[in-house]
Amino acid sequence: MEDNFDFIIFSFFEINSLSAIKNAVREIFNKDIQEGRAKFIAKPFFISEFVNPFIDGEHDDIFCFWKVKQYPSKIFFISNSADGRQTLCNVLHLKLCCSFYQFAFSNSTESPFFLFHYSPIQGPDRDVLNYKEGKWIFYEKGPKNKIEEERFYKRRIRRERLNKEILLHYLNKTGVTFEDIDKNIIGYFIFKRIVKLQ
């Protein structure tokens, strides 16, 4: 995974079946598929096409799920939407009874945004955000995940409470190395839903 981007948001589900997720996506978007507004598309997957995602809603909705050899019990997800399609992730996690993590971080210094999200199989979600809108805003909600380190959140300077380095540290504690998430891909699918008028 290259590091030359302004912003990335991605998730992974703690499940080993890519086909189960594909079937669930087909079921969720069945009406759109039947009416010709959505389809699975056959094209090579390059994660670089999904970094620096769209912020507004005026674009076609394209997302990808993939599996890599080194993480057989995880299915990764990325979309071209800056919200990371968290609603879709929540629907899938409930439908498939599996937990999921979501990470977002910036290299940009103009509008930095950092997110850690965890949805367990059962129980309340966990969210930690740190972003700048004029001033730095730090927010957390829900029971802490076992991989978190509260010492970071007690730092006096808000911009240091959650940042890219901390998120990469948390990702490593889940057993995942960021540089490897798009290496040795053994299966994937890309889905497109037409949102804007052509």
Solvent accessible surface area in square Angstrom, and as a share of the most:
residue,aa,sasa,rsa
1,M,20,0.09
2,E,126,0.56
3,D,76,0.39
4,N,128,0.66
5,F,12,0.05
6,D,83,0.43
7,F,33,0.14
8,I,0,0.00
9,I,6,0.03
10,F,2,0.01
11,S,0,0.00
12,F,0,0.00
13,F,0,0.00
14,E,72,0.32
15,I,31,0.16
16,N,93,0.48
17,S,35,0.23
18,L,29,0.14
19,S,73,0.47
20,A,30,0.23
21,I,0,0.00
22,K,65,0.28
23,N,85,0.44
24,A,5,0.04
25,V,0,0.00
26,R,100,0.37
27,E,111,0.50
28,I,59,0.30
29,F,16,0.06
30,N,70,0.36
31,K,138,0.58
32,D,22,0.11
33,I,48,0.24
34,Q,135,0.60
35,E,92,0.41
36,G,56,0.54
37,R,99,0.36
38,A,5,0.04
39,K,121,0.51
40,F,57,0.24
41,I,36,0.18
42,A,113,0.87
43,K,78,0.33
44,P,83,0.52
45,F,21,0.09
46,F,114,0.47
47,I,10,0.05
48,S,76,0.49
49,E,92,0.41
50,F,9,0.04
51,V,21,0.12
52,N,78,0.40
53,P,16,0.10
54,F,110,0.46
55,I,162,0.82
56,D,87,0.45
57,G,51,0.49
58,E,133,0.60
59,H,14,0.06
60,D,15,0.08
61,D,5,0.03
62,I,43,0.22
63,F,0,0.00
64,C,0,0.00
65,F,0,0.00
66,W,0,0.00
67,K,35,0.15
68,V,0,0.00
69,K,141,0.60
70,Q,61,0.27
71,Y,25,0.10
72,P,80,0.50
73,S,63,0.41
74,K,25,0.11
75,I,0,0.00
76,F,0,0.00
77,F,1,0.01
78,I,2,0.01
79,S,1,0.00
80,N,13,0.07
81,S,12,0.08
82,A,25,0.20
83,D,95,0.49
84,G,2,0.02
85,R,39,0.14
86,Q,49,0.22
87,T,103,0.60
88,L,5,0.02
89,C,0,0.00
90,N,40,0.21
91,V,62,0.35
92,L,0,0.00
93,H,13,0.06
94,L,124,0.61
95,K,85,0.36
96,L,41,0.20
97,C,91,0.54
98,C,6,0.03
99,S,7,0.04
100,F,0,0.00
101,Y,8,0.03
102,Q,1,0.00
103,F,0,0.00
104,A,0,0.00
105,F,1,0.00
106,S,7,0.04
107,N,57,0.29
108,S,31,0.20
109,T,122,0.71
110,E,156,0.70
111,S,80,0.51
112,P,9,0.06
113,F,58,0.24
114,F,15,0.06
115,L,12,0.06
116,F,0,0.00
117,H,2,0.01
118,Y,39,0.15
119,S,0,0.00
120,P,25,0.16
121,I,103,0.52
122,Q,159,0.71
123,G,54,0.52
124,P,90,0.56
125,D,53,0.27
126,R,6,0.02
127,D,30,0.16
128,V,0,0.00
129,L,35,0.17
130,N,0,0.00
131,Y,50,0.19
132,K,81,0.34
133,E,126,0.56
134,G,74,0.72
135,K,137,0.58
136,W,45,0.16
137,I,53,0.27
138,F,37,0.15
139,Y,101,0.38
140,E,65,0.29
141,K,130,0.55
142,G,33,0.32
143,P,78,0.49
144,K,88,0.37
145,N,15,0.08
146,K,186,0.79
147,I,10,0.05
148,E,18,0.08
149,E,35,0.16
150,E,83,0.37
151,R,148,0.54
152,F,13,0.05
153,Y,13,0.05
154,K,151,0.64
155,R,86,0.31
156,R,204,0.74
157,I,57,0.29
158,R,107,0.39
159,R,124,0.45
160,E,65,0.29
161,R,50,0.18
162,L,0,0.00
163,N,30,0.15
164,K,26,0.11
165,E,118,0.53
166,I,6,0.03
167,L,1,0.00
168,L,42,0.21
169,H,67,0.30
170,Y,0,0.00
171,L,1,0.00
172,N,81,0.41
173,K,87,0.37
174,T,24,0.14
175,G,50,0.48
176,V,1,0.00
177,T,55,0.32
178,F,7,0.03
179,E,93,0.42
180,D,51,0.26
181,I,0,0.00
182,D,34,0.18
183,K,90,0.38
184,N,97,0.50
185,I,59,0.30
186,I,106,0.54
187,G,21,0.20
188,Y,87,0.33
189,F,10,0.04
190,I,2,0.01
191,F,0,0.00
192,K,56,0.24
193,R,65,0.24
194,I,70,0.36
195,V,66,0.38
196,K,92,0.39
197,L,176,0.87
198,Q,169,0.75
